[in-house]
Each structure stands twice: as C-alpha cells, then as structure tokens.
C-alpha cells in the first residue's frame, strides 16, 4: 500500500469515537501533507472488472479497479490508481499511461500487458482498462450536455 493510500485508509477507518476530538483542521493538515491532491481541471474515471474465480484475493472485493485522472484540456492522463494489481504490473500500467492521451495510453497499456504481464489477473486488468475507456466516453458526453445547457 502506498503512503497516500495508507493515509486515506487511516482517515476512512477511524470510527466516530476517534473523530470526536478531531477538528476539520486536523484533516486539512493530513490532506495538505499528502504528496498528491486532485487538480480542479481534471476528471477521475474508474473502470472495474471481475477477477477470475481462482484468484485468492477474490474474497476481498471480487474485482480489480483502475482509476485514471485525466486533464480535460488535452485529454492527458496525469495519475493512475489501481486495486489488486501486483506492483510490477502497476509499473507497466504507469509507464504506458502517465503523460499520454487517454485513448493512446490505454491502447499502449493493453499492448504492454498482453506482451509483458503474465498473471492470472491479466484479463481482468485489461477488461478494467477497457471499462475505464467506456466510462471516459460516457463522461465526455455528459460534460458536453452540461456545457450546452
């Protein structure tokens, strides 16, 4: 788990008794101390796919999820987050996706995964990438509708 994810988990996992003594300022300081904050000119799109039945991690959530943060101005992928993808698989995804246009990046990531990532979760990761792209197209339509109103 990355440091940012650990901090997010720490905030989410605190029960109400622990929250009683904390102020909004406490949470603001934690948010500011994180190395990454979402940019207002971006959108976050997530895609998911079911894991195969024989995957040990299936009992955790049953699916792999990939989130991409995309800059609206030039359709460039500026960040990536994924669940249940092995560390080296995530490195392949990051290298193929970050800094690229979303359509080219996803296409490159699928090619890289097919040729370099041999894991029982490979098909699920590729399906999650394809799902991200479907959601991206849907989100563009919604944004265009909102802008035309």
Secondary structure, 3 states (H helix, E strand, C coil): CCHHHHHHHHHHHCCHHHHCCCCHHHHHHHHHHCCCCCCCCEEEEEEEEECCCCCHHHHCCCEEEEEEEEECCCCEEEEEEECCCCHHHHHHHHHHHCCCEHHHHHHHHHHHHHHHCCCCCHHHHHHHHHHHHHHHHHHHHHHHHHHHC
